[in-house]
Amino acid sequence: MTQEYLNYINGEWVPARSGRTFENINPADTSDIVGVHPESDREDTIAAIEAAEAAFAEWSRWEPPRRGKILFKAAQILESRAEEVGRLLTREEGKTLKEGIGETLRTVELLEFFGGEARRLTGETFPSQQPGTFLYTIREPLGVVGLITPWNFPIAIPAWKALPALIAGNTVVLKPASLAPISACQLVKALEEAGLPPGVLNLVTGPGRTVGEELATNPKVKAVSFTGSNAVGTRLYDVVSSRGAKCQCEMGGKNPIIVLEDADLDRAVEFTVAGAMWSTGQKCTATSRAIVLKPVVREFTEKLVERVRRLKVGNGLDPSVEIGPAIDEAALKNILNYIEIGKAEGAKLLCGGERLTGGDYDKGYFVQPTVFGDVHPQMRIAQEEIFGPVVGIIAVDSFEEAIEVANNVRYGLSASIVTNDLKRAFQYIHSIQAGIVHVNGQTAGAEVQVPFGGYKGSSTGTREQGHVAIEFYTQIKTVYLHHNP
Ligand code: UN1
């Protein structure tokens, strides 16, 4: 039976006032309705914002370590349910069970990390030029913050936005993506059971045009953090910042892996497959360009194509499956459309390229993992984010050309190089325009204790995760204390 989920406003699970709902469909099996959720209006969102505003006075007075304890308790609760929550995540999002459970455990790590950060909310002290003066800073919360999160990391991203906001003393209204809102409900439930007071964290499901718009425009919302497409993010940034509120946007990527002549090609292939194909390529940190030095491009290409052909695509609940479906029909069409664009631009389709059909494939949105060769840096498939299991190989003559090609896109989220040449590795680290830089690894993946975010068109605002996450959710107060006037 399909489970009904509700909004969480002021500590109560409630339907949308209109009573309207929408369905959450398993992208691997569209006969599986994973959940039914409130289709909220602006008035539901206003109720959540008002609950958050009312809870702020008290919550912001709690000692931060006391707030942190709730996170630790929620970590234990979520960890004990990792299997169950991971399964729900896989059913609503489509990634493999291993990835679904892995993301849930990453959320446990986020709870633990930010639980500890609650004890490390530091300010600074400064020498004053005035006698008898203690000069220092403290960080204070902003008030109500709005979070708009995507479907591709449906529990980790709500956590890595909400947790730093909460430990700093803010109250939160979270709007999870309509395509996968159950995972965020599981996070909220764990925090509720851990003792989070009513109104401190509120969850409202529904469309961007109602819930998202209200969060963007309501003057009671002092900051909005968003992860999603560039089209939505840039517009949101204009709307939110024009009314003087803070706005943080994590958007697209066009992330390269550079393969030098000395690279271990088997490892380079594994990194490329992991970065480009896992989670069906639906990560802002996914690899979408393999920039390969000409002397090794043939061998790299052969090995990559051979490996990609062996990938098993299917329902992520089957433990032997490596690649799940695209999130929905529109995403699938977009991926297939880019494949057509690549062919029309003259790139060489080396494997994949088709929708998968027949048997259980007909129940979902499955696409073959796809590799293009002979890709030129200016082609649309080398410039635009595809958000699917598609990688293009670009052959280059030199290391310098590899860096130039890597940088010549509007995005700058993550990058990788495969080499044992230390000098080249450092040259790359210092010249690549990306916020997250890997050497001998894949482009995706993010540990919770370090900053996450991009250069150029990939991000606006300060970094997420790590201790710097607190910057976005706080304001600095400078105190001149004349103790000996
Ligand atoms: C990862 O690479 O594991 O939306 C995290 C995204 C990113 C998160 C990527 N904000 O895909």
Boltz pocket constraint, residues with backbone or C-beta under 6 A from the ligand:
constraints:
  - pocket:
      binder: B
      contacts: [[A, 150], [A, 152], [A, 153], [A, 227], [A, 250], [A, 251], [A, 282], [A, 283], [A, 284], [A, 285], [A, 443], [A, 444], [A, 445], [A, 446]]
      max_distance: 6.0
